[in-house]
Amino acid sequence: MKKITLVSELADFKPRIWRRFEISDQNTIQDFIDLTMIMYAMTNSHLHHLSIPVKVNDFVQENLDENGKLKKPIPKKLYDFEQNYRPNPNVSKFNIYEEEYDLDEISEMFDDDFDDGYYIRNFDLDKGPDPNFLNYMKKQDDNILYMHPRITRRARKKNNPLKKLEELNLRVRDRLDFYYDYGDDWHIKFDVEKIEEVEEDFGPVPKILRGKGFGIIEDIGGTWGLEEAFEEEPILKIFDKEDLQDALDDIFKDY
């Protein structure tokens, strides 16, 4: 069994909202998704997915010098390749009533959201995609893949069951990304800081080490709306490590 230490932060937001935490590689990928939502005050009310920029991570691993610094910049084209994991509500910690969901219907929900939310508003059949809108789709083998609108991706999407974190074969310096609510466009960035062998009794409850800031506010309009709220609500600057850990203890120990 291995313990993975990661640091995460809410992207594109100042002052910094971040978390450092530990999780067992025996926890599932769905556990990781649930943990992220809990850490950043997300209520599982919107579509979301976990993403791993596999080509970028490989490039970084192959191009570090003795001091752990990149010897050359990451080619932009490598950001086109990522592995995306959609959530499985059937095994989510948020599914407290143990309801059974049709994963095919969940898949259609993702496709409909990308279609209705971005394709119609930002694509002209004669002129093509709006150049002022960051690319959001990729045509492969005559099939259009609708992806998160931040950037064009060549990605494989996986529906579940989401297996253990150890199957991701994470390495120190690897990056992960979590996207939540494709309207407000919340983005959490992760960096793997440490991976170490531990005793069998570690887990299944993730351990919060440090952090800052409360998290997001649902349906506030993304980081722009959160910045305004930060100026008016001092409580949003508070990070309560003990309360967060207590919540994780309650949720993860039951499973």
HELIX and SHEET records of a PDB file:
HELIX    1   1 ILE A   29  MET A   39  1                                  11    
HELIX    2   2 VAL A   54  GLU A   62  1                                   9    
HELIX    3   3 LYS A   76  ASP A   80  5                                   5    
HELIX    4   4 LEU A  103  PHE A  114  1                                  12    
HELIX    5   5 ASP A  115  TYR A  119  3                                   5    
HELIX    6   6 ILE A  120  ASN A  122  1                                   3    
HELIX    7   7 LEU A  165  LEU A  168  5                                   4    
HELIX    8   8 THR A  223  GLU A  232  1                                  10    
HELIX    9   9 PRO A  234  LYS A  237  5                                   4    
HELIX   10  10 LYS A  241  LYS A  253  1                                  13    
SHEET    1   A 8 ARG A 154  LYS A 158  0                                        
SHEET    2   A 8 PHE A  81  TYR A  85  1                                        
SHEET    3   A 8 HIS A  48  ILE A  52 -1                                        
SHEET    4   A 8 ARG A 175  TYR A 180 -1                                        
SHEET    5   A 8 TRP A 186  GLU A 197 -1                                        
SHEET    6   A 8 LYS A   2  LEU A  10 -1                                        
SHEET    7   A 8 TRP A  18  SER A  24 -1                                        
SHEET    8   A 8 LYS A 207  LYS A 212 -1                                        
SHEET    1   B 2 PHE A 123  ASP A 124  0                                        
SHEET    2   B 2 GLY A 128  PRO A 129 -1                                        
SHEET    1   C 2 MET A 137  GLN A 140  0                                        
SHEET    2   C 2 ASN A 143  TYR A 146 -1                                        
END                                                                             
